Amino acid sequence: MSEDIGLLTGQNQVEGTVTAVLFRNEENGYTVLKLDSGEKGEVTVVGCMPGVAPGEALELEGSWGRHPSYGEQFKAEAVTRRLPVGEKAVYEYLASGAVKGIRAGLARQIVDRFGEDALSVIENEPEKLCEIRGVSPKRARSISEDFRQKMGMRRLAEFLSEHRLPLAAAMPLYNRFGDLAVDVVRDNPYLLADRSLEIPFAQVDALAIELGVAGDDPQRVESALIFELDHNADNGHVFLPENKLLNATAALIGVEGDCLAEGLGALIERGEVVREDIAGVTACYPAGLYGAECYVAMRLGEMCRTEIAPPEGLGQLIGAIQREQGIRYAQQQRTAVELAASRQVMLLTGGPGTGKTTSLRGVLALFDTLGLETALAAPTGRAAKRMGETCGAEALTIHRLLETKLDPFTGQLVFTKNQDDPLEVDAVIVDETSMVDVSLMAALLAALRGDCRLVLVGDPDQLPSVGPGNVLDHLIRSGVVPAVSLTEIFRQARESAIVMNAHGVNRGNVPELKNRTRDFFYLGRRDAPRAVDTIVELCKTRLPQNMGIPAEQIQVLTPTRKRGAGTAALNRALQEALNPAQEGKSERAFGPYIFREGDRVMQVKNNYDLFWEDPATGAKDLGVFNGDIGIIQEVTAGGITVSFDGRLVAYPPELLGELEPAYAVTVHKAQGSEYRAVILALSDVPPSLLARGVLYTAITRARELFILVGDGELMARMVANDRQTKRYSALRTRLLRETGQEA
């Protein structure tokens, strides 16, 4: 940063007059503009500044950064706006097109007629505009309405900025409440706790207290109760026991007494929370999750009770499929194919090397033989791609299968395919079902016609879904869903130490660390910096040179994001080693990251509005999903272009927060993916993440090579820890009820 720029008004402050708006996203207010800071010249400012126009005076707080191509830029985090003062500034503001219906000519006439009072006339006395030739009463009202809308947005942005709230919330709040947004938020600040706005509850609560909301105010209590339910849903719980919900809320906001029970009662009465005695507890559900869990149980219960007459000559059909595929099914695999012929829903489970893929292909071939139109789906893009490759047919993510989009008003996910517009298929096969949460399962079932078949495939020993529920586990433990569990490890798989060690870990056996094989290695590095250095060396030189595995086919995994060998430290070291800065290679700083041409990156949230295009096939569609990994192709002032397996996605600057470096990712993020080589960093790991399921999931991500770099004692502790974190869900109980059994 130059000393001159740093001295404008302070290291983190800039003030001046807007001279030009270079870019603006009208949906979220992200803006790039030029600011005349006086004697120090013109500076570039980026940030969420909805409605800002040339001629406005701004006072900004934020931070400086340097763009590799465009030099210093100021990232605005708090904005104070002042309307133009003086006839010259007012004219420049109106002539810029900031107010719809006014251009340079009319702007000159308005300023000549009303002088410095021009803006006040437009907002409060629009009828006076009719004194100007050519301005009709209708046009005057239209100009005034547009200006008042901009003033409403201005007041909202100033309110958020004054209270240190994210300016990105301005556009969705204004779209929802219009000119009354500030008044609505002042009346109930807890509207800002809406999950779609992504404002921390503690920040909203602090604002409410500052505005005079009492500690036991019903708005505060009810919002805190909803926050606790939502927060725990993010941790996998479909409901909370009533006593735990009340105790957690009391600790969160520091209140006790009847107000908590009264707040919960009000939420129940309004239908936002559902309370029910089930599974031995008094459960409190967010209404949406209650509906999802009940629907999944009801629909699967119906499907479990449905039997289908198997086709005549089933044995001959299976024999023909075996000959066509050039294999002979083992007994469990044949049972799976036979079950698919006679049941509307079934589970197919098993660990690595047990023949899930062969069985799945057999079921698909049977459905094809029977003339059934079958859709293949998986929870993530990489899992869907792998499924399609192994089955020789197109597979989609479940979201893409259901044709998702966002409701522009609520910001909530909407599935186009549902009960009113079901999928035009006769069967659906879902892989990696352990990753499917209760809400997604409900949406999938809602999109199936009444006679559609469903095959759910998965590994029950992998980590559960990131979202609420533990669907596959509950389906298995209920015992009511027809199921085949593949347990035989085939001879070829038994030759793989990856496969055998994965099964050994499940049985509680620690892999033999001194017994190095051709596909499973251990490199002891207790010290986190040494572990990072070793991993960098493996990715940069040892594996590419000694084993012919290029860096782009190696995925580094770690249980944790933080600490010395977490994703943050590993990504910094691996980026520097594998894709260092160099002349001619464009890059862009954003938050804690530097995104550089050639970097491996991951999408970290579902975005149903991002447009992608595949130049090779001409295919175009919307939607990039949490966990998708791609390579940065281009970095420009307008954003970043990423290739996700050939699908090109252009990220404008305001969406860069949805990307993270992906040279190293957490084990949880790697679910559903498979890599030629996996390196697991196991050093300086929080005790809460030392679990058998984490280690098993990491090992089973490797196809040809698995290397553990770190502390062998930590691995032993992971193997010994088979305690699974309990998730509050009553799906198993509901399934038993739906099928006439009791839990």
QUICOR-V332722 format. One line per field, one symbol per residue. ss: DSSP state (A for helix, B for strand, O for the rest). burial: # if it has 9 or more other ideal C-beta (glycine too) atoms within 8 Angstrom, else .. A space follows every 10 residues. Layout:
ss: ???
burial: ???
This chain:
ss: OOAAAAOOOO OOBBBBBBBB BBBBOOOOOB BBBBBBOAAA OBBBBBBBOO OOOOOOBBBB BBBBBBBOOO BBBBBBBBBB BBOOOOAAAA AAAAAOOOOO OOOAAAAAAA AAAAAAAAAA AAAAOAAAAA AOOOOOAAAA AAAAAAAAAA AAAAAAAAAA AAOOOOOOAA AAAAAAAAAA AAAAAAAOAA AAAOAAAOOO AAAAAAAAAA OOOOOOOAAA AAAAAAAAAA AAAAOOOOBB BAAAAAAAAA AAAOOOOAAA AAAAAAAAAA OOBBBBBBOO BBBBBBAAAA AAAAAAAAAA AAAAOOBOOO OOOAAAAAAA AAAAAOOOOO AAAAAAAAAA AABOBBBBBB OOOOOAAAAA AAAAAAAAAO OOOBBBBBOO AAAAAAAAAA AOOOBBBAAA AOOBBBOOOO OOBBBOOOOO OOOOOOBBBB BOAAAOOAAA AAAAAAOOOO OOBBBBBBOO OOOOOOOOOO AAAAAAAAOO OOBBBBOOOO AAAAOOAAAA AAAAAAOOOO OOOOOOOOOB BBBBOOOAAA AAAAAAAAAA AAAAAAAOOO AAABBBBBOO OOOOOOAAAA AAAAAAAAOO OOOOOOBBBB OOBBBBOOOB BBBOOOBBBB BBBBOOOOOB BBBBOOOOBB BBBBBBOOBB BBBBOOBBBB BOAAAAAABB BOOBBBOAAA OOOOBBBBBB BBOOOOAAAO OAAAAAAAAO OBBBBBBBBB OAAAAAAAAA OOOOOOOOOO AAAAAAAAOO OOO
burial: ....##.#.. ..#######. #.#.#..### #######..# ..######## ########## ##.####... .#####.### ##.#....## ######.##. .#...##### #.##...##. ###..#..## .#..#...## ####.##### ########## #...###### ####...... ##.##...## .##...#.#. #.###.###. ..#...#### ########## ###..##### ##..##.### .##.#...## .###.###.. ..###..#.. #######.## ########## ####.#.#.. ...#..##.# ##..#...## .######### ########## ######.### #########. .#.####### ########.# #...###### ##.####... #.#.####.. .##.###### ########## ########.. .######### .####.#### ######.#.# #.##.#..## ..##.##### ######...# #.#.....## ##..#..#.# ########## .###..#.#. #..####### ..######## #.###.##.. ....###### ..#####.## ###..###.# ####...... ..######## ##..##..## ####..#### ######.### ########.# ###.###### ###.#...## ########## ##..###### ##.######. #.....#### #########. ...
